[in-house]
Each structure stands twice: as C-alpha cells, then as structure tokens.
Amino acid sequence: MQEKIFLLQPFLYNESLSELKIKGNVARYENQFTIQYALLGDLTEIEIAAPSDELARKHELWQNTCFEFFLGIENSDRYWEFNLSPSGDWNVYRFDSYRHQMQEETAFTSLPFSIQYLSDGLALVLSVDLNLIISTDVALKVGISTVIKHKDGFVTYWALTHQGDEPDFHRRDSFTIEF
C-alpha cells in the first residue's frame, strides 16, 4: 500500500487564514483509494452545510464549503473530479481533457463517506473502489483541494499547489501526488 500525507495551501494567504489548516492523507492499495481530510481551526466563521438526511448526488457543491480531489490517468488527458460536501452530498465528474466534455460519472451510484466533528475541526474519510473507472495497473496523478466558504461570503481556495494567476484545481500540473 502506498500512503502519502498532504497539507493544502490557500491560494491567497492572509492573516485571517492563519488559524485554519487542511491536511490529511491519501492511499492506494491495489484499486482501493482512500482519502482523509482534516479541517482544523476555528470553524465558527466557516459556512458548513448541516448533515443531510438524504445523501444525494448534487451539482455545484463547490459553490459552498466542499472537499475535492482529482484523479488523472498518467499519460492521458482524461481525469475525474470528486466533490464531497460536509452535508454528505457528493458528485463525480469525468473530463476528456482540461475542462472539456464534463459529464457525471455514472459508474458511481453512491459515494459513502464519513464526516466526524472534532473538538478542533472536522474530519472527512472516503474509501472508494476505483475498479469502477480504471484498472489496477493504471498509474494515477492526484490533485487534492478544498473550497472554504466563510460566513461573510468570502471564499478561499486550498490545494496542494497553485500553478496559475487564479485558483484552478483542474490544472494537471497541480496533480502532484503519484500512485
């Protein structure tokens, strides 16, 4: 099993973000992919969707606080975007190339993940079988990101790295973890 630790960086750092940290780990064992996020700090100023009674596939989860990761096939333009809301809502999109031919990935009919509130933040854990979309021998490049919506409406963008003049989680040069 390969496991890697990550620490996300805000796109634009300012003093109000100094108390927030987004870290975690990601692992791939054969074709089981696991990601764990920890959003740590004072969450009272962050807009976090309440847990939903009916977990559902929903669009535009990135308009609010949302945990995201991207899986790209090495030596291919194809990639997937996974969106996970603290409410339990989710979605997965497939792209043929950079922001091109976005489609819901119908191979997934559910995406069960857990949210746990901690004394100093919250944790999200997802384990997913990638056999639904790729074979075990495919090399992956992973991008990890989070959108944080603050109660004052300000939105911050967090990722492993930011490669452009604006936050853009779809850039393949930001998929820096390899499995």
C-alpha angles and dihedrals in degrees: 000000000000117000128181132187122221140192117194122220126213116243092233116020120216133166094259089064094053092095095052124085129178114193139144146129139268129203140182122200110179097311100332108109120196128185128182123190127190117194103195132185139047104340096179091097095047124091106232120178113238117244111277123229090216113044108212145175105254137175129236096020086153089074086080136028103316137162114222140180134181128213117200127185111236112248091012134091092222119107143158131227119210118197121194122183123199085236089068093251116131148171140189124207130191123212126193091207140342105335089329128130096002109195134166108258101238094189086084116066094169136012109199115197134157131238120198125186113221131194089255102030141315137294130212123195127186130176116186136178107234093193085092090071111014141020123254095250094059114110113229135207114203132205119191125197146154134205114213118196113198122212090248088061095255112137125207126195121214127189144151087261137348114224104177144052090263131035109274118165092184096069109115092215087068092058091093104155114086130200 
